[in-house]
Amino acid sequence: MDRSSLPGGVRGDPAQLIHRALDFKTQGAQCYKDKKYREAIGKYHRALLELKGLPGEQDRAGDGQEPRLTEEQRRAAESVEVDCYNSLAACLLQAELVNYERVKEYCLKVLKKEGENFKALYRSGVAFYHLGDYDKALFYLKEAKSRQPTGL
């Protein structure tokens, strides 16, 4: 059977892509726990690459057909994406020379989808502080403080 006859065409089955992305995300989390940050970054990037193979809004047919992702698949993919960008920011903050611009970029991607994400708000504040934008740093850190989970 050639790839073009697979459900979802050349990209592969959305359920399989999401499953593989979740596997890479889980592997990345283990690498992070083991303090293997570079390896974790690679795993998180692989997870995000798997998600790029999913049909998106641009794949809607012009004839009113529904997108090829179920609502459950869309939510699962978004959750993996948010977790990966949040975790990538955490990995980058562990580096000897931190790329704060990239930390900011990843955190803002998380906040675009989950505007009240405590970790992304906090890490954005840290990134903006180190980039010299103290007004934005203060804004994000205050936002994080107001959403701080109990027990921290």
DSSP file with accessible surface (Angstrom, degrees, kcal/mol):
  #  RESIDUE AA STRUCTURE BP1 BP2  ACC     N-H-->O    O-->H-N    N-H-->O    O-->H-N    TCO  KAPPA ALPHA  PHI   PSI    X-CA   Y-CA   Z-CA
    1    1 A M              0   0  188      0, 0.0     2,-0.1     0, 0.0     5,-0.0   0.000 360.0 360.0 360.0 127.6    0.0    0.0    0.0
    2    2 A D    >   -     0   0   99      1,-0.1     3,-1.7     4,-0.0     4,-0.2  -0.495 360.0-110.5 -84.9 160.5    1.5    3.4   -0.9
    3    3 A R  G >  S+     0   0  137      1,-0.3     3,-1.7     2,-0.2     9,-0.2   0.798 112.2  66.0 -59.6 -31.5    1.4    6.3    1.5
    4    4 A S  G 3  S+     0   0   77      1,-0.3    -1,-0.3     6,-0.1     5,-0.2   0.721  97.1  56.2 -67.8 -17.4   -1.1    8.3   -0.6
    5    5 A S  G <  S+     0   0   72     -3,-1.7    -1,-0.3     4,-0.1    -2,-0.2   0.472  84.8 105.5 -92.1  -0.7   -3.7    5.7    0.0
    6    6 A L  S X  S-     0   0   51     -3,-1.7     3,-2.2    -4,-0.2     6,-0.2  -0.459  90.1 -90.2 -71.4 150.6   -3.4    6.1    3.8
    7    7 A P  T 3  S+     0   0   88      0, 0.0    -1,-0.1     0, 0.0    -2,-0.1  -0.381 119.6  27.0 -58.1 134.0   -6.2    7.9    5.6
    8    8 A G  T >  S-     0   0   25      5,-0.1     3,-0.8     3,-0.1     4,-0.2   0.530 112.8-114.7  89.0   1.8   -5.2   11.6    5.7
    9    9 A G  G X  S-     0   0   25     -3,-2.2     3,-1.2     1,-0.2    -3,-0.1  -0.301  76.1 -13.6  72.9-147.6   -3.1   11.2    2.5
   10   10 A V  G 3  S+     0   0   98      1,-0.3    -1,-0.2    -6,-0.1     3,-0.1   0.811 129.9  65.3 -63.5 -29.4    0.7   11.7    2.5
   11   11 A R  G <  S-     0   0   88     -3,-0.8    -1,-0.3     1,-0.2    -2,-0.2   0.757 103.4-127.5 -67.6 -26.8    0.6   13.2    6.0
   12   12 A G    <   -     0   0    4     -3,-1.2    -1,-0.2    -9,-0.2    -2,-0.1  -0.291  44.1 -36.4  98.5 171.2   -0.6   10.1    7.7
   13   13 A D     >  -     0   0   47      1,-0.1     4,-2.4    -2,-0.1     3,-0.4  -0.507  50.2-135.5 -70.7 129.8   -3.5    9.4   10.0
   14   14 A P  H  > S+     0   0   12      0, 0.0     4,-2.7     0, 0.0     5,-0.2   0.884 105.4  54.6 -54.6 -39.6   -4.1   12.3   12.4
   15   15 A A  H  > S+     0   0   46      1,-0.2     4,-2.3     2,-0.2     5,-0.1   0.907 109.8  47.0 -62.2 -39.9   -4.6    9.9   15.4
   16   16 A Q  H  > S+     0   0   99     -3,-0.4     4,-2.8     2,-0.2    -1,-0.2   0.905 111.6  50.6 -67.5 -41.7   -1.1    8.4   14.6
   17   17 A L  H  X S+     0   0    6     -4,-2.4     4,-2.5     2,-0.2    -2,-0.2   0.925 112.5  46.4 -61.9 -43.9    0.5   11.8   14.3
   18   18 A I  H  X S+     0   0   17     -4,-2.7     4,-2.6    -5,-0.2    -2,-0.2   0.921 112.2  51.3 -65.2 -41.0   -1.0   13.0   17.6
   19   19 A H  H  X S+     0   0  112     -4,-2.3     4,-2.3    -5,-0.2    -2,-0.2   0.929 111.8  46.3 -62.2 -45.0    0.1    9.7   19.3
   20   20 A R  H  X S+     0   0   85     -4,-2.8     4,-2.5     2,-0.2    -1,-0.2   0.908 111.6  51.8 -64.2 -41.2    3.7   10.1   18.0
   21   21 A A  H  X S+     0   0    0     -4,-2.5     4,-2.5    -5,-0.2    -2,-0.2   0.926 109.7  49.6 -60.8 -42.6    3.7   13.7   19.1
   22   22 A L  H  X S+     0   0   70     -4,-2.6     4,-2.6     1,-0.2    -2,-0.2   0.902 109.3  52.1 -63.4 -39.8    2.6   12.7   22.6
   23   23 A D  H  X S+     0   0   68     -4,-2.3     4,-2.5     2,-0.2    -2,-0.2   0.932 111.0  46.6 -61.5 -46.5    5.3   10.0   22.7
   24   24 A F  H  X S+     0   0   27     -4,-2.5     4,-2.6     2,-0.2    -2,-0.2   0.906 111.7  51.8 -63.5 -39.8    8.0   12.5   21.8
   25   25 A K  H  X S+     0   0   42     -4,-2.5     4,-2.4     2,-0.2    -2,-0.2   0.931 110.4  48.5 -61.9 -43.3    6.6   15.0   24.4
   26   26 A T  H  X S+     0   0   82     -4,-2.6     4,-2.0     1,-0.2    -2,-0.2   0.910 111.3  49.6 -64.1 -41.9    6.7   12.2   27.1
   27   27 A Q  H  X S+     0   0   80     -4,-2.5     4,-2.4     1,-0.2    -1,-0.2   0.899 109.9  52.3 -62.9 -40.0   10.3   11.3   26.1
   28   28 A G  H  X S+     0   0    0     -4,-2.6     4,-2.5     1,-0.2    -2,-0.2   0.909 106.8  52.5 -62.2 -41.2   11.2   15.0   26.3
   29   29 A A  H  X S+     0   0   35     -4,-2.4     4,-2.4     1,-0.2    -1,-0.2   0.900 109.7  49.0 -62.6 -39.6    9.7   15.3   29.8
   30   30 A Q  H  X S+     0   0   94     -4,-2.0     4,-2.0     2,-0.2    -1,-0.2   0.921 110.3  50.4 -66.2 -42.7   11.8   12.3   30.9
   31   31 A C  H  <>S+     0   0   10     -4,-2.4     5,-3.2     2,-0.2    -2,-0.2   0.909 109.8  51.5 -60.0 -41.8   15.0   13.9   29.4
   32   32 A Y  H ><5S+     0   0   68     -4,-2.5     3,-2.0     1,-0.2    -2,-0.2   0.940 108.8  49.8 -60.5 -46.7   14.1   17.1   31.3
   33   33 A K  H 3<5S+     0   0  149     -4,-2.4    -1,-0.2     1,-0.3    -2,-0.2   0.853 110.1  51.4 -60.1 -34.1   13.8   15.2   34.6
   34   34 A D  T 3<5S-     0   0   79     -4,-2.0    -1,-0.3    -5,-0.2    -2,-0.2   0.324 118.0-116.7 -83.3   5.9   17.1   13.6   33.9
   35   35 A K  T < 5S+     0   0  151     -3,-2.0     2,-1.0     1,-0.2    -3,-0.2   0.747  73.7 136.1  61.6  28.3   18.6   17.0   33.3
   36   36 A K     >< +     0   0  103     -5,-3.2     4,-2.4     1,-0.2    -1,-0.2  -0.651  22.7 165.4 -99.8  73.5   19.4   16.2   29.6
   37   37 A Y  H  >  +     0   0   50     -2,-1.0     4,-2.6     1,-0.2    -1,-0.2   0.866  67.7  51.2 -67.0 -39.7   18.1   19.5   28.4
   38   38 A R  H  > S+     0   0  224      2,-0.2     4,-1.9     1,-0.2    -1,-0.2   0.913 113.0  46.8 -64.4 -41.2   19.5   19.4   24.9
   39   39 A E  H  > S+     0   0   97      2,-0.2     4,-2.1     1,-0.2    -2,-0.2   0.907 111.2  52.5 -65.4 -40.0   18.0   16.0   24.3
   40   40 A A  H  X S+     0   0    0     -4,-2.4     4,-2.7     2,-0.2     5,-0.2   0.922 105.9  53.8 -61.2 -43.8   14.7   17.2   25.7
   41   41 A I  H  X S+     0   0   38     -4,-2.6     4,-2.4     1,-0.2    -1,-0.2   0.925 108.0  50.9 -57.3 -43.2   14.7   20.1   23.3
   42   42 A G  H  X S+     0   0   36     -4,-1.9     4,-2.2     1,-0.2    -1,-0.2   0.911 110.4  48.7 -60.6 -42.3   15.2   17.7   20.4
   43   43 A K  H  X S+     0   0   54     -4,-2.1     4,-2.2     2,-0.2    -1,-0.2   0.915 111.1  49.4 -66.3 -42.5   12.2   15.5   21.6
   44   44 A Y  H  X S+     0   0    5     -4,-2.7     4,-2.2     1,-0.2    -1,-0.2   0.906 110.9  50.3 -64.6 -38.6    9.9   18.5   22.0
   45   45 A H  H  X S+     0   0   70     -4,-2.4     4,-2.3    -5,-0.2    -1,-0.2   0.904 109.0  51.9 -66.0 -38.3   10.9   19.8   18.5
   46   46 A R  H  X S+     0   0  120     -4,-2.2     4,-2.1     2,-0.2    -1,-0.2   0.908 108.2  52.0 -62.7 -41.0   10.1   16.3   17.1
   47   47 A A  H  X S+     0   0    0     -4,-2.2     4,-1.8     1,-0.2    -2,-0.2   0.938 110.2  48.1 -60.1 -45.2    6.7   16.4   18.8
   48   48 A L  H  X S+     0   0   12     -4,-2.2     4,-1.5     1,-0.2    -2,-0.2   0.877 108.4  54.9 -65.0 -35.5    6.0   19.8   17.2
   49   49 A L  H  X S+     0   0  106     -4,-2.3     4,-0.6     1,-0.2    -1,-0.2   0.895 105.2  52.9 -64.6 -39.4    7.1   18.5   13.8
   50   50 A E  H >< S+     0   0   28     -4,-2.1     3,-1.3     1,-0.2    -1,-0.2   0.921 107.6  52.0 -59.5 -42.7    4.6   15.6   14.1
   51   51 A L  H >< S+     0   0   21     -4,-1.8     3,-1.9     1,-0.3    -1,-0.2   0.806  97.1  66.8 -65.6 -28.8    1.8   18.1   14.8
   52   52 A K  H 3< S+     0   0  146     -4,-1.5    -1,-0.3     1,-0.3    -2,-0.2   0.748  92.2  63.6 -65.2 -19.5    2.8   20.1   11.7
   53   53 A G  T << S+     0   0   19     -3,-1.3    -1,-0.3    -4,-0.6    -2,-0.2   0.535  83.1 102.2 -79.7  -5.9    1.6   17.1    9.6
   54   54 A L  S <  S-     0   0   15     -3,-1.9     2,-0.1    -4,-0.2   -41,-0.1  -0.478  85.4-100.7 -78.1 149.1   -2.0   17.5   10.9
   55   55 A P        -     0   0   13      0, 0.0     2,-0.2     0, 0.0    -1,-0.1  -0.459  47.9-168.9 -65.6 138.3   -4.6   19.1    8.7
   56   56 A G    >   -     0   0   25     -2,-0.1     3,-1.8    -4,-0.1    12,-0.2  -0.440  42.2 -73.1-115.7-167.6   -5.2   22.7    9.8
   57   57 A E  G >  S+     0   0  119      1,-0.3     3,-1.6     2,-0.2     0, 0.0   0.856 127.8  61.3 -58.4 -35.0   -7.7   25.5    9.1
   58   58 A Q  G 3  S+     0   0  147      1,-0.3    -1,-0.3     9,-0.0     0, 0.0   0.675  94.2  66.2 -69.2 -11.9   -6.2   26.0    5.6
   59   59 A D  G <  S+     0   0   44     -3,-1.8    -1,-0.3     2,-0.1     2,-0.2   0.400  71.1 118.0 -90.8   3.5   -7.2   22.3    4.9
   60   60 A R  S <  S-     0   0  114     -3,-1.6     2,-0.2    -4,-0.1     6,-0.1  -0.522  70.8-118.4 -66.6 136.8  -11.0   23.0    5.1
   61   61 A A    >   -     0   0   33      5,-0.2     3,-1.1     4,-0.2     4,-0.2  -0.489  13.2-127.9 -75.3 146.0  -12.6   22.3    1.8
   62   62 A G  T 3  S+     0   0   92      1,-0.3    -1,-0.1    -2,-0.2    -2,-0.1   0.619 101.0  73.8 -69.5 -10.3  -14.3   25.3    0.2
   63   63 A D  T 3  S-     0   0  122      1,-0.0    -1,-0.3     0, 0.0    -2,-0.1   0.187 121.3 -94.1 -92.6  19.0  -17.5   23.4   -0.2
   64   64 A G  S <  S+     0   0   61     -3,-1.1    -2,-0.1     1,-0.2    -1,-0.0   0.535  72.6 154.0  87.0   4.7  -18.4   23.5    3.5
   65   65 A Q        -     0   0  123     -4,-0.2    -1,-0.2     1,-0.1    -4,-0.2  -0.331  47.9-107.5 -63.6 151.7  -16.8   20.2    4.5
   66   66 A E        -     0   0  151      1,-0.1    -5,-0.2    -6,-0.1    -1,-0.1  -0.367  40.1 -92.7 -73.2 157.4  -15.7   19.9    8.1
   67   67 A P        -     0   0   35      0, 0.0    -1,-0.1     0, 0.0    -7,-0.1  -0.309  36.1-116.2 -63.8 159.7  -12.0   19.9    8.9
   68   68 A R  S    S+     0   0  126    -12,-0.2     2,-0.4    -3,-0.1    -2,-0.0   0.504  90.9  85.5 -82.0  -3.6  -10.5   16.4    9.1
   69   69 A L  S    S-     0   0   31    -13,-0.1     2,-0.1   -55,-0.1   -15,-0.0  -0.834  76.0-132.1 -95.7 137.3   -9.6   16.7   12.8
   70   70 A T     >  -     0   0   76     -2,-0.4     4,-2.7     1,-0.1     5,-0.2  -0.386  29.2-107.6 -74.5 166.0  -12.2   15.8   15.3
   71   71 A E  H  > S+     0   0   98      1,-0.2     4,-2.6     2,-0.2     5,-0.2   0.911 122.6  52.3 -61.4 -40.4  -12.8   18.2   18.2
   72   72 A E  H  > S+     0   0  143      1,-0.2     4,-2.5     2,-0.2    -1,-0.2   0.922 110.4  47.3 -63.1 -41.7  -11.0   15.8   20.5
   73   73 A Q  H  > S+     0   0   38      2,-0.2     4,-2.8     1,-0.2     5,-0.2   0.906 110.9  51.8 -65.6 -41.5   -8.0   15.5   18.2
   74   74 A R  H  X S+     0   0   86     -4,-2.7     4,-2.4     1,-0.2    -2,-0.2   0.933 112.1  45.9 -61.4 -44.2   -7.8   19.3   17.9
   75   75 A R  H  X S+     0   0  137     -4,-2.6     4,-2.4     2,-0.2    -2,-0.2   0.912 113.1  49.8 -65.1 -41.3   -7.8   19.7   21.7
   76   76 A A  H  X S+     0   0   40     -4,-2.5     4,-2.4     2,-0.2    -2,-0.2   0.928 112.1  47.7 -63.6 -44.2   -5.2   16.9   22.1
   77   77 A A  H  X S+     0   0   12     -4,-2.8     4,-2.6     1,-0.2    -2,-0.2   0.919 112.3  49.1 -63.6 -42.9   -3.0   18.5   19.5
   78   78 A E  H  X S+     0   0   61     -4,-2.4     4,-2.8    -5,-0.2     5,-0.2   0.909 110.2  51.5 -64.4 -39.1   -3.3   21.9   21.0
   79   79 A S  H  X S+     0   0   56     -4,-2.4     4,-2.6     2,-0.2    -2,-0.2   0.930 111.4  46.5 -63.8 -44.4   -2.5   20.5   24.5
   80   80 A V  H  X S+     0   0    4     -4,-2.4     4,-2.7     2,-0.2    -2,-0.2   0.931 113.1  50.7 -63.3 -42.8    0.6   18.8   23.2
   81   81 A E  H  X S+     0   0   50     -4,-2.6     4,-2.5     2,-0.2     5,-0.2   0.940 112.0  45.9 -61.4 -48.2    1.7   22.0   21.4
   82   82 A V  H  X S+     0   0    1     -4,-2.8     4,-2.5     1,-0.2     5,-0.2   0.937 114.0  48.9 -61.2 -46.3    1.2   24.2   24.4
   83   83 A D  H  X S+     0   0   52     -4,-2.6     4,-2.5    -5,-0.2    -1,-0.2   0.898 111.3  50.3 -61.7 -40.9    3.0   21.7   26.7
   84   84 A C  H  X S+     0   0    0     -4,-2.7     4,-2.8     2,-0.2    -2,-0.2   0.936 112.0  45.6 -65.5 -45.7    5.9   21.4   24.2
   85   85 A Y  H  X S+     0   0   16     -4,-2.5     4,-2.1     2,-0.2    -2,-0.2   0.915 114.5  49.1 -65.5 -38.5    6.4   25.2   23.9
   86   86 A N  H  X S+     0   0   10     -4,-2.5     4,-1.9    -5,-0.2    -2,-0.2   0.928 114.1  45.8 -63.9 -42.9    6.2   25.6   27.6
   87   87 A S  H  X S+     0   0   32     -4,-2.5     4,-2.5    -5,-0.2    -2,-0.2   0.861 108.4  55.9 -70.6 -36.0    8.7   22.9   28.2
   88   88 A L  H  X S+     0   0    0     -4,-2.8     4,-2.6     2,-0.2    -1,-0.2   0.925 107.5  49.9 -60.3 -43.0   11.0   24.2   25.5
   89   89 A A  H  X S+     0   0    0     -4,-2.1     4,-1.9     1,-0.2    -2,-0.2   0.921 109.9  50.8 -61.3 -42.1   11.1   27.5   27.4
   90   90 A A  H  X S+     0   0    6     -4,-1.9     4,-0.5     1,-0.2    -2,-0.2   0.914 110.8  48.9 -62.4 -42.4   11.9   25.7   30.6
   91   91 A C  H >< S+     0   0    2     -4,-2.5     3,-1.4     1,-0.2     4,-0.4   0.924 109.4  51.8 -61.9 -45.5   14.8   23.8   28.9
   92   92 A L  H >< S+     0   0   26     -4,-2.6     3,-1.4     1,-0.3     7,-0.2   0.852 102.6  59.4 -62.2 -34.1   16.2   27.0   27.4
   93   93 A L  H 3< S+     0   0   45     -4,-1.9    -1,-0.3     1,-0.3    -2,-0.2   0.675  99.4  59.2 -69.4 -14.5   16.2   28.7   30.8
   94   94 A Q  T << S+     0   0   93     -3,-1.4    -1,-0.3    -4,-0.5    -2,-0.2   0.554  84.0 108.4 -87.0  -9.8   18.5   25.9   32.1
   95   95 A A  S <  S-     0   0   45     -3,-1.4     3,-0.3    -4,-0.4    -3,-0.0  -0.271  76.9-125.9 -69.6 154.5   21.2   26.7   29.5
   96   96 A E  S    S+     0   0  197      1,-0.3     2,-0.6     2,-0.0    -1,-0.1   0.921 110.3  33.3 -64.3 -44.7   24.5   28.3   30.5
   97   97 A L  S    S-     0   0  161      2,-0.0    -1,-0.3    -5,-0.0     2,-0.3  -0.924  93.3-149.1-112.1 104.0   23.8   31.1   28.0
   98   98 A V        -     0   0   30     -2,-0.6     2,-1.3    -3,-0.3     3,-0.2  -0.555   9.5-143.1 -80.6 133.1   20.1   31.6   27.8
   99   99 A N     >  +     0   0   71     -2,-0.3     4,-2.0    -7,-0.2     3,-0.3  -0.751  24.0 178.0 -90.8  88.2   18.4   32.7   24.6
  100  100 A Y  H  > S+     0   0   53     -2,-1.3     4,-2.8     1,-0.2     5,-0.2   0.813  75.2  61.2 -66.8 -28.7   15.8   35.0   26.2
  101  101 A E  H  > S+     0   0   92      2,-0.2     4,-2.3     1,-0.2    -1,-0.2   0.927 108.3  43.6 -62.0 -43.9   14.4   36.0   22.8
  102  102 A R  H  > S+     0   0   99     -3,-0.3     4,-2.6     2,-0.2     5,-0.2   0.894 111.3  53.9 -69.4 -38.7   13.5   32.4   22.1
  103  103 A V  H  X S+     0   0    0     -4,-2.0     4,-2.6     2,-0.2     5,-0.2   0.951 110.8  47.4 -58.6 -46.9   12.1   31.9   25.6
  104  104 A K  H  X S+     0   0   43     -4,-2.8     4,-2.7     1,-0.2     5,-0.2   0.938 110.8  51.6 -58.8 -47.2    9.9   34.9   25.1
  105  105 A E  H  X S+     0   0   82     -4,-2.3     4,-1.6     1,-0.2    -1,-0.2   0.925 112.5  44.8 -58.3 -47.2    8.8   33.6   21.6
  106  106 A Y  H  X S+     0   0   13     -4,-2.6     4,-1.7     1,-0.2    -1,-0.2   0.913 113.4  50.1 -65.9 -42.0    7.8   30.2   23.0
  107  107 A C  H  X S+     0   0    0     -4,-2.6     4,-2.8    -5,-0.2    -2,-0.2   0.900 108.0  52.7 -65.0 -39.6    6.0   31.6   26.0
  108  108 A L  H  X S+     0   0   59     -4,-2.7     4,-1.8     1,-0.2    -1,-0.2   0.852 105.6  55.3 -66.5 -30.9    4.0   34.0   23.9
  109  109 A K  H  X S+     0   0   81     -4,-1.6     4,-0.8    -5,-0.2    -1,-0.2   0.903 110.2  46.3 -64.8 -40.3    3.0   31.1   21.7
  110  110 A V  H >X S+     0   0    1     -4,-1.7     4,-3.0     1,-0.2     3,-1.0   0.948 111.9  50.2 -64.4 -47.3    1.6   29.4   24.8
  111  111 A L  H 3< S+     0   0   22     -4,-2.8    -2,-0.2     1,-0.3    -1,-0.2   0.785 100.2  64.6 -66.5 -25.6   -0.1   32.6   26.0
  112  112 A K  H 3< S+     0   0  188     -4,-1.8    -1,-0.3    -5,-0.2     3,-0.2   0.861 117.7  27.4 -63.0 -33.0   -1.8   33.0   22.6
  113  113 A K  H << S+     0   0   88     -3,-1.0     2,-0.3    -4,-0.8    -2,-0.2   0.758 137.2  27.5 -99.5 -31.4   -3.7   29.8   23.3
  114  114 A E    ><  -     0   0   78     -4,-3.0     3,-2.0    -5,-0.1    -1,-0.2  -0.722  67.4-178.1-133.5  82.3   -3.7   29.8   27.1
  115  115 A G  T 3  S+     0   0   47     -2,-0.3    -4,-0.1     1,-0.3    -1,-0.1   0.634  81.5  48.3 -60.4 -16.8   -3.6   33.4   28.2
  116  116 A E  T 3  S+     0   0  134      4,-0.0     2,-0.6     5,-0.0    -1,-0.3   0.178  72.0 140.4-110.5  18.5   -3.6   32.6   31.9
  117  117 A N    <>  -     0   0   25     -3,-2.0     4,-2.5     1,-0.2     5,-0.2  -0.482  41.6-154.3 -67.5 112.2   -0.9   29.9   31.8
  118  118 A F  H  > S+     0   0   46     -2,-0.6     4,-2.7     1,-0.2     5,-0.2   0.912  89.0  47.4 -56.3 -50.1    1.1   30.6   35.0
  119  119 A K  H  > S+     0   0  119      1,-0.2     4,-2.9     2,-0.2     5,-0.2   0.916 113.7  47.6 -62.7 -42.5    4.4   29.1   33.9
  120  120 A A  H  > S+     0   0    0      2,-0.2     4,-2.3     1,-0.2    -1,-0.2   0.892 112.3  49.9 -66.9 -38.4    4.3   30.9   30.5
  121  121 A L  H  X S+     0   0    5     -4,-2.5     4,-2.2     2,-0.2    -2,-0.2   0.950 114.3  44.8 -62.4 -47.3    3.4   34.2   32.2
  122  122 A Y  H  X S+     0   0  119     -4,-2.7     4,-2.3     1,-0.2    -2,-0.2   0.944 114.7  47.0 -63.0 -48.7    6.2   33.9   34.7
  123  123 A R  H  X S+     0   0   38     -4,-2.9     4,-2.7     1,-0.2    -1,-0.2   0.858 110.0  54.3 -65.7 -33.1    8.8   32.8   32.1
  124  124 A S  H  X S+     0   0    0     -4,-2.3     4,-3.2    -5,-0.2     5,-0.3   0.925 107.8  50.6 -62.9 -43.5    7.7   35.7   29.8
  125  125 A G  H  X S+     0   0    0     -4,-2.2     4,-2.3     2,-0.2    -2,-0.2   0.927 111.2  47.5 -59.5 -44.1    8.3   38.1   32.7
  126  126 A V  H  X S+     0   0   27     -4,-2.3     4,-2.3     2,-0.2    -2,-0.2   0.931 113.7  48.1 -62.6 -44.9   11.8   36.6   33.3
  127  127 A A  H  X S+     0   0    0     -4,-2.7     4,-1.7     1,-0.2    -2,-0.2   0.944 111.9  47.7 -63.4 -48.1   12.6   36.8   29.5
  128  128 A F  H  <>S+     0   0    8     -4,-3.2     5,-2.3     1,-0.2     4,-0.4   0.894 110.1  54.3 -61.5 -37.1   11.4   40.4   29.2
  129  129 A Y  H ><5S+     0   0  124     -4,-2.3     3,-1.5    -5,-0.3    -1,-0.2   0.957 110.6  44.6 -59.0 -50.1   13.4   41.4   32.2
  130  130 A H  H 3<5S+     0   0   97     -4,-2.3    -1,-0.2     1,-0.3    -2,-0.2   0.735 109.9  56.1 -70.6 -20.1   16.6   39.9   30.8
  131  131 A L  T 3<5S-     0   0   73     -4,-1.7    -1,-0.3    -5,-0.2    -2,-0.2   0.443 118.8-112.5 -87.6  -1.9   15.9   41.5   27.4
  132  132 A G  T < 5S+     0   0   37     -3,-1.5     2,-1.2    -4,-0.4    -3,-0.2   0.548  79.6 126.7  87.3   6.9   15.6   44.9   29.2
  133  133 A D     >< +     0   0   57     -5,-2.3     4,-2.2    -6,-0.2    -1,-0.2  -0.693  28.6 169.6 -97.5  83.0   11.9   45.5   28.7
  134  134 A Y  H  >  +     0   0  140     -2,-1.2     4,-2.7     1,-0.2     5,-0.2   0.815  69.0  57.2 -71.2 -30.6   11.1   46.1   32.3
  135  135 A D  H  > S+     0   0  137      2,-0.2     4,-2.3     1,-0.2    -1,-0.2   0.947 112.5  41.0 -64.2 -47.2    7.5   47.4   31.8
  136  136 A K  H  > S+     0   0  103      2,-0.2     4,-2.8     1,-0.2     5,-0.3   0.886 113.3  55.2 -67.7 -37.4    6.5   44.2   30.0
  137  137 A A  H  X S+     0   0    3     -4,-2.2     4,-2.7     1,-0.2     5,-0.2   0.949 109.8  46.1 -58.2 -48.0    8.5   42.1   32.6
  138  138 A L  H  X S+     0   0   94     -4,-2.7     4,-2.7     1,-0.2     5,-0.2   0.917 111.7  52.3 -62.6 -41.9    6.6   43.7   35.4
  139  139 A F  H  X S+     0   0  110     -4,-2.3     4,-2.4     1,-0.2    -2,-0.2   0.953 113.6  42.0 -58.2 -52.2    3.3   43.2   33.6
  140  140 A Y  H  X S+     0   0   42     -4,-2.8     4,-2.6     1,-0.2    -1,-0.2   0.886 114.6  50.6 -67.0 -37.9    3.9   39.5   33.0
  141  141 A L  H  X S+     0   0   60     -4,-2.7     4,-2.5    -5,-0.3    -1,-0.2   0.902 111.5  48.2 -68.3 -37.3    5.3   38.9   36.5
  142  142 A K  H  X S+     0   0  131     -4,-2.7     4,-2.2    -5,-0.2    -2,-0.2   0.908 111.7  50.3 -65.9 -41.5    2.2   40.6   38.1
  143  143 A E  H  X S+     0   0   54     -4,-2.4     4,-0.8    -5,-0.2    -2,-0.2   0.917 111.3  48.9 -60.7 -42.5   -0.1   38.6   35.9
  144  144 A A  H >< S+     0   0    2     -4,-2.6     3,-1.0     1,-0.2     4,-0.3   0.930 109.2  52.2 -63.8 -43.2    1.7   35.4   37.0
  145  145 A K  H >< S+     0   0  151     -4,-2.5     3,-1.1     1,-0.3    -1,-0.2   0.904 107.2  52.6 -60.8 -39.0    1.5   36.4   40.6
  146  146 A S  H 3< S+     0   0   82     -4,-2.2    -1,-0.3     1,-0.2    -2,-0.2   0.690 117.0  38.9 -72.0 -15.4   -2.2   36.9   40.3
  147  147 A R  T << S+     0   0   73     -3,-1.0    -1,-0.2    -4,-0.8    -2,-0.2   0.227  81.9 143.5-114.8  11.3   -2.6   33.4   38.8
  148  148 A Q    <   -     0   0   84     -3,-1.1     3,-0.1    -4,-0.3    -3,-0.1  -0.301  55.6-116.1 -56.7 127.2   -0.1   31.7   41.0
  149  149 A P    >   -     0   0   64      0, 0.0     3,-1.0     0, 0.0    -1,-0.1  -0.328  35.4-103.3 -62.1 146.9   -1.3   28.2   41.8
  150  150 A T  T 3  S+     0   0  147      1,-0.2    -3,-0.0    -3,-0.1     0, 0.0  -0.388 103.0  40.1 -70.0 149.5   -2.0   27.6   45.5
  151  151 A G  T 3         0   0   86      1,-0.3    -1,-0.2    -3,-0.1    -3,-0.0   0.471 360.0 360.0  92.5   1.5    0.6   25.7   47.4
  152  152 A L    <         0   0  139     -3,-1.0    -1,-0.3    -4,-0.0    -4,-0.0  -0.683 360.0 360.0 -93.0 360.0    3.7   27.3   45.7
